[in-house]
Amino acid sequence: MRPGDLTPAIFLGSPVFFVASGVLHRFMNVYVALVFGAVIGVLAGLSLIKALRS
């Protein structure tokens, strides 16, 4: 991970954030689902950036 990778990871992972938080909202509190969705979205964005670089 490079220092400037976090902002593109947030933009690339935002669709994953919306889907993950919507699915997790059915099983837990909405605020907890938003936090888990944000973490999953950023991790998905970072893995996509890593895959695009290789």
HELIX and SHEET records of a PDB file:
HELIX    1   1 PRO A    3  ASP A    5  5                                   3    
HELIX    2   2 LEU A    6  LEU A   24  1                                  19    
HELIX    3   3 VAL A   30  ARG A   53  1                                  24    
END                                                                             
